[in-house]
Amino acid sequence: RGLDTENDRRMWRQSADNSAELVCREGLAGWSLAAPASIHSAIFDSLPADVRALLVEHVKSDLVSIELTELPKHFRSLQSM
C-alpha cells in the first residue's frame, strides 16, 4: 500500500505542477480547479501559494467524462448572471 500512496502523491503533485505551469504561462488572472473530492485537497495543497491565490472556484467533482458542452454547467463562474 505504501507504493500506491507514493505513486498517488506523485500524480497529485504532477497535476498541481501542470496546473501551475499553465496558469503562469498563460498569465491567468483567475482560474478554476475541478478534481474529484477524494483528491481535490491533495492537488490544491500541492499548488504554489501564488497560483492558489488566483483560484476563483473549486469544483469537487470528476469531470473527465463530461461532454465539453456540459462543462459550463459545473462552474458557477461560467454561468451567466
PDB file of N, CA, C and O in Angstrom:
ATOM      1  N   ARG A   1       0.820  -1.206   0.000  1.00  0.00           N
ATOM      2  CA  ARG A   1       0.000   0.000   0.000  1.00  0.00           C
ATOM      3  C   ARG A   1       0.857   1.260   0.000  1.00  0.00           C
ATOM      4  O   ARG A   1       0.440   2.283  -0.543  1.00  0.00           O
ATOM      5  N   GLY A   2       2.029   1.207   0.590  1.00  0.00           N
ATOM      6  CA  GLY A   2       2.924   2.351   0.626  1.00  0.00           C
ATOM      7  C   GLY A   2       3.317   2.836  -0.759  1.00  0.00           C
ATOM      8  O   GLY A   2       3.397   4.039  -1.007  1.00  0.00           O
ATOM      9  N   LEU A   3       3.562   1.887  -1.665  1.00  0.00           N
ATOM     10  CA  LEU A   3       3.928   2.257  -3.024  1.00  0.00           C
ATOM     11  C   LEU A   3       2.768   2.956  -3.728  1.00  0.00           C
ATOM     12  O   LEU A   3       2.967   3.948  -4.428  1.00  0.00           O
ATOM     13  N   ASP A   4       1.552   2.434  -3.539  1.00  0.00           N
ATOM     14  CA  ASP A   4       0.374   3.078  -4.120  1.00  0.00           C
ATOM     15  C   ASP A   4       0.248   4.513  -3.619  1.00  0.00           C
ATOM     16  O   ASP A   4      -0.019   5.427  -4.400  1.00  0.00           O
ATOM     17  N   THR A   5       0.440   4.709  -2.324  1.00  0.00           N
ATOM     18  CA  THR A   5       0.323   6.040  -1.736  1.00  0.00           C
ATOM     19  C   THR A   5       1.370   6.977  -2.323  1.00  0.00           C
ATOM     20  O   THR A   5       1.061   8.123  -2.649  1.00  0.00           O
ATOM     21  N   GLU A   6       2.600   6.506  -2.462  1.00  0.00           N
ATOM     22  CA  GLU A   6       3.665   7.340  -3.034  1.00  0.00           C
ATOM     23  C   GLU A   6       3.365   7.673  -4.495  1.00  0.00           C
ATOM     24  O   GLU A   6       3.577   8.806  -4.928  1.00  0.00           O
ATOM     25  N   ASN A   7       2.879   6.706  -5.248  1.00  0.00           N
ATOM     26  CA  ASN A   7       2.502   6.956  -6.647  1.00  0.00           C
ATOM     27  C   ASN A   7       1.356   7.963  -6.723  1.00  0.00           C
ATOM     28  O   ASN A   7       1.350   8.843  -7.584  1.00  0.00           O
ATOM     29  N   ASP A   8       0.394   7.828  -5.823  1.00  0.00           N
ATOM     30  CA  ASP A   8      -0.717   8.781  -5.782  1.00  0.00           C
ATOM     31  C   ASP A   8      -0.197  10.192  -5.528  1.00  0.00           C
ATOM     32  O   ASP A   8      -0.588  11.134  -6.217  1.00  0.00           O
ATOM     33  N   ARG A   9       0.684  10.339  -4.539  1.00  0.00           N
ATOM     34  CA  ARG A   9       1.246  11.650  -4.221  1.00  0.00           C
ATOM     35  C   ARG A   9       1.978  12.241  -5.422  1.00  0.00           C
ATOM     36  O   ARG A   9       1.882  13.440  -5.686  1.00  0.00           O
ATOM     37  N   ARG A  10       2.693  11.414  -6.132  1.00  0.00           N
ATOM     38  CA  ARG A  10       3.408  11.888  -7.331  1.00  0.00           C
ATOM     39  C   ARG A  10       2.416  12.370  -8.394  1.00  0.00           C
ATOM     40  O   ARG A  10       2.638  13.403  -9.027  1.00  0.00           O
ATOM     41  N   MET A  11       1.335  11.634  -8.589  1.00  0.00           N
ATOM     42  CA  MET A  11       0.329  12.038  -9.581  1.00  0.00           C
ATOM     43  C   MET A  11      -0.335  13.351  -9.179  1.00  0.00           C
ATOM     44  O   MET A  11      -0.542  14.224 -10.022  1.00  0.00           O
ATOM     45  N   TRP A  12      -0.671  13.495  -7.896  1.00  0.00           N
ATOM     46  CA  TRP A  12      -1.293  14.741  -7.426  1.00  0.00           C
ATOM     47  C   TRP A  12      -0.343  15.904  -7.613  1.00  0.00           C
ATOM     48  O   TRP A  12      -0.743  16.982  -8.054  1.00  0.00           O
ATOM     49  N   ARG A  13       0.934  15.681  -7.272  1.00  0.00           N
ATOM     50  CA  ARG A  13       1.947  16.733  -7.402  1.00  0.00           C
ATOM     51  C   ARG A  13       2.133  17.099  -8.864  1.00  0.00           C
ATOM     52  O   ARG A  13       2.268  18.279  -9.191  1.00  0.00           O
ATOM     53  N   GLN A  14       2.141  16.112  -9.748  1.00  0.00           N
ATOM     54  CA  GLN A  14       2.283  16.378 -11.179  1.00  0.00           C
ATOM     55  C   GLN A  14       1.090  17.170 -11.702  1.00  0.00           C
ATOM     56  O   GLN A  14       1.260  18.078 -12.516  1.00  0.00           O
ATOM     57  N   SER A  15      -0.108  16.841 -11.248  1.00  0.00           N
ATOM     58  CA  SER A  15      -1.300  17.602 -11.644  1.00  0.00           C
ATOM     59  C   SER A  15      -1.184  19.050 -11.180  1.00  0.00           C
ATOM     60  O   SER A  15      -1.503  19.974 -11.929  1.00  0.00           O
ATOM     61  N   ALA A  16      -0.729  19.245  -9.950  1.00  0.00           N
ATOM     62  CA  ALA A  16      -0.548  20.602  -9.412  1.00  0.00           C
ATOM     63  C   ALA A  16       0.528  21.342 -10.205  1.00  0.00           C
ATOM     64  O   ALA A  16       0.350  22.511 -10.549  1.00  0.00           O
ATOM     65  N   ASP A  17       1.633  20.672 -10.495  1.00  0.00           N
ATOM     66  CA  ASP A  17       2.717  21.303 -11.259  1.00  0.00           C
ATOM     67  C   ASP A  17       2.254  21.700 -12.656  1.00  0.00           C
ATOM     68  O   ASP A  17       2.567  22.792 -13.131  1.00  0.00           O
ATOM     69  N   ASN A  18       1.508  20.812 -13.316  1.00  0.00           N
ATOM     70  CA  ASN A  18       0.998  21.118 -14.661  1.00  0.00           C
ATOM     71  C   ASN A  18       0.032  22.299 -14.625  1.00  0.00           C
ATOM     72  O   ASN A  18       0.072  23.170 -15.494  1.00  0.00           O
ATOM     73  N   SER A  19      -0.830  22.321 -13.620  1.00  0.00           N
ATOM     74  CA  SER A  19      -1.782  23.425 -13.487  1.00  0.00           C
ATOM     75  C   SER A  19      -1.056  24.737 -13.242  1.00  0.00           C
ATOM     76  O   SER A  19      -1.373  25.749 -13.868  1.00  0.00           O
ATOM     77  N   ALA A  20      -0.087  24.728 -12.339  1.00  0.00           N
ATOM     78  CA  ALA A  20       0.676  25.936 -12.018  1.00  0.00           C
ATOM     79  C   ALA A  20       1.421  26.447 -13.245  1.00  0.00           C
ATOM     80  O   ALA A  20       1.455  27.650 -13.504  1.00  0.00           O
ATOM     81  N   GLU A  21       2.013  25.535 -13.991  1.00  0.00           N
ATOM     82  CA  GLU A  21       2.760  25.931 -15.188  1.00  0.00           C
ATOM     83  C   GLU A  21       1.828  26.583 -16.199  1.00  0.00           C
ATOM     84  O   GLU A  21       2.191  27.590 -16.807  1.00  0.00           O
ATOM     85  N   LEU A  22       0.646  26.035 -16.387  1.00  0.00           N
ATOM     86  CA  LEU A  22      -0.327  26.595 -17.328  1.00  0.00           C
ATOM     87  C   LEU A  22      -0.796  27.975 -16.881  1.00  0.00           C
ATOM     88  O   LEU A  22      -0.846  28.907 -17.683  1.00  0.00           O
ATOM     89  N   VAL A  23      -1.139  28.103 -15.601  1.00  0.00           N
ATOM     90  CA  VAL A  23      -1.601  29.386 -15.071  1.00  0.00           C
ATOM     91  C   VAL A  23      -0.522  30.453 -15.261  1.00  0.00           C
ATOM     92  O   VAL A  23      -0.823  31.568 -15.687  1.00  0.00           O
ATOM     93  N   CYS A  24       0.714  30.122 -14.951  1.00  0.00           N
ATOM     94  CA  CYS A  24       1.818  31.082 -15.077  1.00  0.00           C
ATOM     95  C   CYS A  24       2.118  31.408 -16.537  1.00  0.00           C
ATOM     96  O   CYS A  24       2.304  32.572 -16.892  1.00  0.00           O
ATOM     97  N   ARG A  25       2.166  30.386 -17.376  1.00  0.00           N
ATOM     98  CA  ARG A  25       2.487  30.584 -18.794  1.00  0.00           C
ATOM     99  C   ARG A  25       1.441  31.452 -19.490  1.00  0.00           C
ATOM    100  O   ARG A  25       1.777  32.313 -20.304  1.00  0.00           O
ATOM    101  N   GLU A  26       0.176  31.220 -19.164  1.00  0.00           N
ATOM    102  CA  GLU A  26      -0.912  31.953 -19.818  1.00  0.00           C
ATOM    103  C   GLU A  26      -1.192  33.298 -19.154  1.00  0.00           C
ATOM    104  O   GLU A  26      -1.967  34.097 -19.679  1.00  0.00           O
ATOM    105  N   GLY A  27      -0.568  33.553 -18.003  1.00  0.00           N
ATOM    106  CA  GLY A  27      -0.780  34.820 -17.305  1.00  0.00           C
ATOM    107  C   GLY A  27      -2.209  34.996 -16.844  1.00  0.00           C
ATOM    108  O   GLY A  27      -2.752  36.099 -16.904  1.00  0.00           O
ATOM    109  N   LEU A  28      -2.821  33.923 -16.387  1.00  0.00           N
ATOM    110  CA  LEU A  28      -4.225  33.961 -15.996  1.00  0.00           C
ATOM    111  C   LEU A  28      -4.430  34.796 -14.737  1.00  0.00           C
ATOM    112  O   LEU A  28      -3.646  34.716 -13.790  1.00  0.00           O
ATOM    113  N   ALA A  29      -5.493  35.595 -14.739  1.00  0.00           N
ATOM    114  CA  ALA A  29      -5.831  36.404 -13.569  1.00  0.00           C
ATOM    115  C   ALA A  29      -6.721  35.627 -12.611  1.00  0.00           C
ATOM    116  O   ALA A  29      -6.882  36.017 -11.454  1.00  0.00           O
ATOM    117  N   GLY A  30      -7.293  34.545 -13.081  1.00  0.00           N
ATOM    118  CA  GLY A  30      -8.148  33.699 -12.261  1.00  0.00           C
ATOM    119  C   GLY A  30      -8.382  32.388 -12.979  1.00  0.00           C
ATOM    120  O   GLY A  30      -8.366  32.320 -14.208  1.00  0.00           O
ATOM    121  N   TRP A  31      -8.600  31.351 -12.193  1.00  0.00           N
ATOM    122  CA  TRP A  31      -8.826  30.036 -12.789  1.00  0.00           C
ATOM    123  C   TRP A  31      -9.638  29.185 -11.832  1.00  0.00           C
ATOM    124  O   TRP A  31      -9.796  29.534 -10.663  1.00  0.00           O
ATOM    125  N   SER A  32     -10.152  28.074 -12.323  1.00  0.00           N
ATOM    126  CA  SER A  32     -10.966  27.151 -11.534  1.00  0.00           C
ATOM    127  C   SER A  32     -10.295  25.789 -11.507  1.00  0.00           C
ATOM    128  O   SER A  32      -9.675  25.366 -12.483  1.00  0.00           O
ATOM    129  N   LEU A  33     -10.427  25.111 -10.379  1.00  0.00           N
ATOM    130  CA  LEU A  33      -9.870  23.768 -10.212  1.00  0.00           C
ATOM    131  C   LEU A  33     -11.010  22.778 -10.052  1.00  0.00           C
ATOM    132  O   LEU A  33     -11.834  22.904  -9.146  1.00  0.00           O
ATOM    133  N   ALA A  34     -11.049  21.795 -10.938  1.00  0.00           N
ATOM    134  CA  ALA A  34     -12.012  20.704 -10.829  1.00  0.00           C
ATOM    135  C   ALA A  34     -11.238  19.404 -10.643  1.00  0.00           C
ATOM    136  O   ALA A  34     -10.351  19.071 -11.428  1.00  0.00           O
ATOM    137  N   ALA A  35     -11.591  18.686  -9.597  1.00  0.00           N
ATOM    138  CA  ALA A  35     -10.983  17.387  -9.316  1.00  0.00           C
ATOM    139  C   ALA A  35     -11.934  16.624  -8.409  1.00  0.00           C
ATOM    140  O   ALA A  35     -12.692  17.234  -7.654  1.00  0.00           O
ATOM    141  N   PRO A  36     -11.904  15.298  -8.473  1.00  0.00           N
ATOM    142  CA  PRO A  36     -12.762  14.525  -7.580  1.00  0.00           C
ATOM    143  C   PRO A  36     -12.515  14.926  -6.122  1.00  0.00           C
ATOM    144  O   PRO A  36     -11.386  15.226  -5.733  1.00  0.00           O
ATOM    145  N   ALA A  37     -13.571  14.926  -5.336  1.00  0.00           N
ATOM    146  CA  ALA A  37     -13.477  15.333  -3.929  1.00  0.00           C
ATOM    147  C   ALA A  37     -12.390  14.561  -3.183  1.00  0.00           C
ATOM    148  O   ALA A  37     -11.742  15.106  -2.289  1.00  0.00           O
ATOM    149  N   SER A  38     -12.192  13.304  -3.545  1.00  0.00           N
ATOM    150  CA  SER A  38     -11.231  12.459  -2.835  1.00  0.00           C
ATOM    151  C   SER A  38      -9.777  12.912  -3.011  1.00  0.00           C
ATOM    152  O   SER A  38      -8.927  12.576  -2.187  1.00  0.00           O
ATOM    153  N   ILE A  39      -9.484  13.667  -4.071  1.00  0.00           N
ATOM    154  CA  ILE A  39      -8.110  14.115  -4.304  1.00  0.00           C
ATOM    155  C   ILE A  39      -7.984  15.631  -4.436  1.00  0.00           C
ATOM    156  O   ILE A  39      -6.875  16.151  -4.560  1.00  0.00           O
ATOM    157  N   HIS A  40      -9.091  16.332  -4.412  1.00  0.00           N
ATOM    158  CA  HIS A  40      -9.083  17.781  -4.615  1.00  0.00           C
ATOM    159  C   HIS A  40      -8.122  18.483  -3.655  1.00  0.00           C
ATOM    160  O   HIS A  40      -7.290  19.282  -4.086  1.00  0.00           O
ATOM    161  N   SER A  41      -8.230  18.193  -2.373  1.00  0.00           N
ATOM    162  CA  SER A  41      -7.376  18.854  -1.377  1.00  0.00           C
ATOM    163  C   SER A  41      -5.903  18.548  -1.592  1.00  0.00           C
ATOM    164  O   SER A  41      -5.056  19.424  -1.416  1.00  0.00           O
ATOM    165  N   ALA A  42      -5.592  17.329  -1.967  1.00  0.00           N
ATOM    166  CA  ALA A  42      -4.190  16.955  -2.193  1.00  0.00           C
ATOM    167  C   ALA A  42      -3.588  17.761  -3.338  1.00  0.00           C
ATOM    168  O   ALA A  42      -2.442  18.203  -3.253  1.00  0.00           O
ATOM    169  N   ILE A  43      -4.350  17.952  -4.403  1.00  0.00           N
ATOM    170  CA  ILE A  43      -3.865  18.754  -5.528  1.00  0.00           C
ATOM    171  C   ILE A  43      -3.768  20.218  -5.117  1.00  0.00           C
ATOM    172  O   ILE A  43      -2.752  20.869  -5.363  1.00  0.00           O
ATOM    173  N   PHE A  44      -4.814  20.734  -4.495  1.00  0.00           N
ATOM    174  CA  PHE A  44      -4.827  22.139  -4.057  1.00  0.00           C
ATOM    175  C   PHE A  44      -3.644  22.434  -3.135  1.00  0.00           C
ATOM    176  O   PHE A  44      -2.959  23.443  -3.301  1.00  0.00           O
ATOM    177  N   ASP A  45      -3.410  21.564  -2.178  1.00  0.00           N
ATOM    178  CA  ASP A  45      -2.321  21.766  -1.222  1.00  0.00           C
ATOM    179  C   ASP A  45      -0.943  21.712  -1.876  1.00  0.00           C
ATOM    180  O   ASP A  45       0.022  22.235  -1.318  1.00  0.00           O
ATOM    181  N   SER A  46      -0.836  21.093  -3.039  1.00  0.00           N
ATOM    182  CA  SER A  46       0.436  20.988  -3.744  1.00  0.00           C
ATOM    183  C   SER A  46       0.718  22.189  -4.650  1.00  0.00           C
ATOM    184  O   SER A  46       1.820  22.318  -5.184  1.00  0.00           O
ATOM    185  N   LEU A  47      -0.254  23.049  -4.821  1.00  0.00           N
ATOM    186  CA  LEU A  47      -0.074  24.230  -5.667  1.00  0.00           C
ATOM    187  C   LEU A  47       0.766  25.286  -4.958  1.00  0.00           C
ATOM    188  O   LEU A  47       0.665  25.436  -3.740  1.00  0.00           O
ATOM    189  N   PRO A  48       1.589  26.018  -5.697  1.00  0.00           N
ATOM    190  CA  PRO A  48       2.312  27.132  -5.091  1.00  0.00           C
ATOM    191  C   PRO A  48       1.312  28.185  -4.585  1.00  0.00           C
ATOM    192  O   PRO A  48       0.231  28.341  -5.151  1.00  0.00           O
ATOM    193  N   ALA A  49       1.677  28.890  -3.532  1.00  0.00           N
ATOM    194  CA  ALA A  49       0.775  29.867  -2.910  1.00  0.00           C
ATOM    195  C   ALA A  49       0.295  30.927  -3.893  1.00  0.00           C
ATOM    196  O   ALA A  49      -0.872  31.314  -3.849  1.00  0.00           O
ATOM    197  N   ASP A  50       1.168  31.407  -4.779  1.00  0.00           N
ATOM    198  CA  ASP A  50       0.759  32.455  -5.720  1.00  0.00           C
ATOM    199  C   ASP A  50      -0.273  31.948  -6.725  1.00  0.00           C
ATOM    200  O   ASP A  50      -1.130  32.711  -7.173  1.00  0.00           O
ATOM    201  N   VAL A  51      -0.197  30.678  -7.078  1.00  0.00           N
ATOM    202  CA  VAL A  51      -1.174  30.086  -8.002  1.00  0.00           C
ATOM    203  C   VAL A  51      -2.484  29.817  -7.260  1.00  0.00           C
ATOM    204  O   VAL A  51      -3.561  30.031  -7.816  1.00  0.00           O
ATOM    205  N   ARG A  52      -2.403  29.345  -6.002  1.00  0.00           N
ATOM    206  CA  ARG A  52      -3.622  29.157  -5.184  1.00  0.00           C
ATOM    207  C   ARG A  52      -4.369  30.465  -5.024  1.00  0.00           C
ATOM    208  O   ARG A  52      -5.600  30.484  -5.027  1.00  0.00           O
ATOM    209  N   ALA A  53      -3.631  31.571  -4.883  1.00  0.00           N
ATOM    210  CA  ALA A  53      -4.257  32.878  -4.670  1.00  0.00           C
ATOM    211  C   ALA A  53      -5.095  33.318  -5.866  1.00  0.00           C
ATOM    212  O   ALA A  53      -6.011  34.125  -5.710  1.00  0.00           O
ATOM    213  N   LEU A  54      -4.797  32.806  -7.047  1.00  0.00           N
ATOM    214  CA  LEU A  54      -5.542  33.160  -8.257  1.00  0.00           C
ATOM    215  C   LEU A  54      -6.775  32.281  -8.480  1.00  0.00           C
ATOM    216  O   LEU A  54      -7.561  32.530  -9.394  1.00  0.00           O
ATOM    217  N   LEU A  55      -6.938  31.272  -7.660  1.00  0.00           N
ATOM    218  CA  LEU A  55      -8.051  30.332  -7.807  1.00  0.00           C
ATOM    219  C   LEU A  55      -9.364  31.016  -7.440  1.00  0.00           C
ATOM    220  O   LEU A  55      -9.507  31.539  -6.335  1.00  0.00           O
ATOM    221  N   VAL A  56     -10.314  31.011  -8.361  1.00  0.00           N
ATOM    222  CA  VAL A  56     -11.597  31.670  -8.122  1.00  0.00           C
ATOM    223  C   VAL A  56     -12.733  30.686  -7.844  1.00  0.00           C
ATOM    224  O   VAL A  56     -13.787  31.073  -7.339  1.00  0.00           O
ATOM    225  N   GLU A  57     -12.513  29.417  -8.174  1.00  0.00           N
ATOM    226  CA  GLU A  57     -13.595  28.444  -7.975  1.00  0.00           C
ATOM    227  C   GLU A  57     -13.045  27.035  -7.800  1.00  0.00           C
ATOM    228  O   GLU A  57     -12.149  26.602  -8.525  1.00  0.00           O
ATOM    229  N   HIS A  58     -13.604  26.331  -6.821  1.00  0.00           N
ATOM    230  CA  HIS A  58     -13.284  24.925  -6.563  1.00  0.00           C
ATOM    231  C   HIS A  58     -14.488  24.089  -6.989  1.00  0.00           C
ATOM    232  O   HIS A  58     -15.613  24.376  -6.581  1.00  0.00           O
ATOM    233  N   VAL A  59     -14.267  23.072  -7.794  1.00  0.00           N
ATOM    234  CA  VAL A  59     -15.322  22.148  -8.180  1.00  0.00           C
ATOM    235  C   VAL A  59     -14.845  20.760  -7.772  1.00  0.00           C
ATOM    236  O   VAL A  59     -13.951  20.190  -8.397  1.00  0.00           O
ATOM    237  N   LYS A  60     -15.445  20.229  -6.731  1.00  0.00           N
ATOM    238  CA  LYS A  60     -15.042  18.920  -6.223  1.00  0.00           C
ATOM    239  C   LYS A  60     -15.877  17.846  -6.906  1.00  0.00           C
ATOM    240  O   LYS A  60     -16.807  17.279  -6.331  1.00  0.00           O
ATOM    241  N   SER A  61     -15.509  17.591  -8.149  1.00  0.00           N
ATOM    242  CA  SER A  61     -16.241  16.640  -8.969  1.00  0.00           C
ATOM    243  C   SER A  61     -15.327  16.119 -10.072  1.00  0.00           C
ATOM    244  O   SER A  61     -14.460  16.842 -10.563  1.00  0.00           O
ATOM    245  N   ASP A  62     -15.523  14.877 -10.451  1.00  0.00           N
ATOM    246  CA  ASP A  62     -14.759  14.265 -11.540  1.00  0.00           C
ATOM    247  C   ASP A  62     -15.461  14.602 -12.851  1.00  0.00           C
ATOM    248  O   ASP A  62     -16.531  14.066 -13.139  1.00  0.00           O
ATOM    249  N   LEU A  63     -14.873  15.474 -13.633  1.00  0.00           N
ATOM    250  CA  LEU A  63     -15.494  15.935 -14.874  1.00  0.00           C
ATOM    251  C   LEU A  63     -14.824  15.372 -16.121  1.00  0.00           C
ATOM    252  O   LEU A  63     -15.061  15.864 -17.224  1.00  0.00           O
ATOM    253  N   VAL A  64     -14.004  14.363 -15.962  1.00  0.00           N
ATOM    254  CA  VAL A  64     -13.244  13.804 -17.078  1.00  0.00           C
ATOM    255  C   VAL A  64     -14.161  13.305 -18.193  1.00  0.00           C
ATOM    256  O   VAL A  64     -13.842  13.487 -19.368  1.00  0.00           O
ATOM    257  N   SER A  65     -15.266  12.696 -17.863  1.00  0.00           N
ATOM    258  CA  SER A  65     -16.144  12.096 -18.876  1.00  0.00           C
ATOM    259  C   SER A  65     -17.275  13.018 -19.320  1.00  0.00           C
ATOM    260  O   SER A  65     -18.147  12.610 -20.087  1.00  0.00           O
ATOM    261  N   ILE A  66     -17.261  14.240 -18.848  1.00  0.00           N
ATOM    262  CA  ILE A  66     -18.332  15.189 -19.180  1.00  0.00           C
ATOM    263  C   ILE A  66     -18.136  15.708 -20.607  1.00  0.00           C
ATOM    264  O   ILE A  66     -17.013  15.997 -21.022  1.00  0.00           O
ATOM    265  N   GLU A  67     -19.225  15.822 -21.344  1.00  0.00           N
ATOM    266  CA  GLU A  67     -19.167  16.405 -22.682  1.00  0.00           C
ATOM    267  C   GLU A  67     -18.737  17.865 -22.556  1.00  0.00           C
ATOM    268  O   GLU A  67     -19.141  18.555 -21.620  1.00  0.00           O
ATOM    269  N   LEU A  68     -17.935  18.324 -23.477  1.00  0.00           N
ATOM    270  CA  LEU A  68     -17.423  19.692 -23.443  1.00  0.00           C
ATOM    271  C   LEU A  68     -18.544  20.722 -23.325  1.00  0.00           C
ATOM    272  O   LEU A  68     -18.399  21.725 -22.627  1.00  0.00           O
ATOM    273  N   THR A  69     -19.642  20.478 -23.995  1.00  0.00           N
ATOM    274  CA  THR A  69     -20.766  21.424 -23.954  1.00  0.00           C
ATOM    275  C   THR A  69     -21.442  21.466 -22.583  1.00  0.00           C
ATOM    276  O   THR A  69     -22.159  22.420 -22.279  1.00  0.00           O
ATOM    277  N   GLU A  70     -21.221  20.443 -21.752  1.00  0.00           N
ATOM    278  CA  GLU A  70     -21.829  20.369 -20.428  1.00  0.00           C
ATOM    279  C   GLU A  70     -20.951  20.999 -19.341  1.00  0.00           C
ATOM    280  O   GLU A  70     -21.437  21.268 -18.243  1.00  0.00           O
ATOM    281  N   LEU A  71     -19.684  21.235 -19.624  1.00  0.00           N
ATOM    282  CA  LEU A  71     -18.763  21.753 -18.618  1.00  0.00           C
ATOM    283  C   LEU A  71     -19.226  23.058 -17.959  1.00  0.00           C
ATOM    284  O   LEU A  71     -19.149  23.161 -16.734  1.00  0.00           O
ATOM    285  N   PRO A  72     -19.696  24.048 -18.703  1.00  0.00           N
ATOM    286  CA  PRO A  72     -20.101  25.305 -18.053  1.00  0.00           C
ATOM    287  C   PRO A  72     -21.147  25.127 -16.949  1.00  0.00           C
ATOM    288  O   PRO A  72     -21.203  25.936 -16.023  1.00  0.00           O
ATOM    289  N   LYS A  73     -21.957  24.103 -17.032  1.00  0.00           N
ATOM    290  CA  LYS A  73     -22.989  23.862 -16.020  1.00  0.00           C
ATOM    291  C   LYS A  73     -22.377  23.533 -14.660  1.00  0.00           C
ATOM    292  O   LYS A  73     -23.046  23.678 -13.637  1.00  0.00           O
ATOM    293  N   HIS A  74     -21.132  23.099 -14.632  1.00  0.00           N
ATOM    294  CA  HIS A  74     -20.474  22.689 -13.400  1.00  0.00           C
ATOM    295  C   HIS A  74     -19.664  23.812 -12.754  1.00  0.00           C
ATOM    296  O   HIS A  74     -19.149  23.655 -11.647  1.00  0.00           O
ATOM    297  N   PHE A  75     -19.554  24.943 -13.451  1.00  0.00           N
ATOM    298  CA  PHE A  75     -18.769  26.070 -12.956  1.00  0.00           C
ATOM    299  C   PHE A  75     -19.658  27.307 -12.830  1.00  0.00           C
ATOM    300  O   PHE A  75     -20.128  27.845 -13.832  1.00  0.00           O
ATOM    301  N   ARG A  76     -19.885  27.750 -11.597  1.00  0.00           N
ATOM    302  CA  ARG A  76     -20.690  28.954 -11.386  1.00  0.00           C
ATOM    303  C   ARG A  76     -20.095  30.148 -12.107  1.00  0.00           C
ATOM    304  O   ARG A  76     -20.826  30.988 -12.632  1.00  0.00           O
ATOM    305  N   SER A  77     -18.772  30.227 -12.136  1.00  0.00           N
ATOM    306  CA  SER A  77     -18.100  31.375 -12.760  1.00  0.00           C
ATOM    307  C   SER A  77     -18.325  31.444 -14.273  1.00  0.00           C
ATOM    308  O   SER A  77     -18.074  32.487 -14.877  1.00  0.00           O
ATOM    309  N   LEU A  78     -18.782  30.380 -14.884  1.00  0.00           N
ATOM    310  CA  LEU A  78     -19.040  30.373 -16.333  1.00  0.00           C
ATOM    311  C   LEU A  78     -20.515  30.536 -16.664  1.00  0.00           C
ATOM    312  O   LEU A  78     -20.881  30.602 -17.838  1.00  0.00           O
ATOM    313  N   GLN A  79     -21.360  30.602 -15.653  1.00  0.00           N
ATOM    314  CA  GLN A  79     -22.797  30.737 -15.890  1.00  0.00           C
ATOM    315  C   GLN A  79     -23.168  32.206 -15.954  1.00  0.00           C
ATOM    316  O   GLN A  79     -22.652  33.024 -15.191  1.00  0.00           O
ATOM    317  N   SER A  80     -24.060  32.530 -16.861  1.00  0.00           N
ATOM    318  CA  SER A  80     -24.488  33.933 -16.971  1.00  0.00           C
ATOM    319  C   SER A  80     -25.357  34.312 -15.781  1.00  0.00           C
ATOM    320  O   SER A  80     -26.112  33.503 -15.241  1.00  0.00           O
ATOM    321  N   MET A  81     -25.223  35.543 -15.405  1.00  0.00           N
ATOM    322  CA  MET A  81     -25.957  36.053 -14.234  1.00  0.00           C
ATOM    323  C   MET A  81     -27.379  36.382 -14.579  1.00  0.00           C
ATOM    324  O   MET A  81     -28.138  36.822 -13.716  1.00  0.00           O
TER     325      MET A  81
END
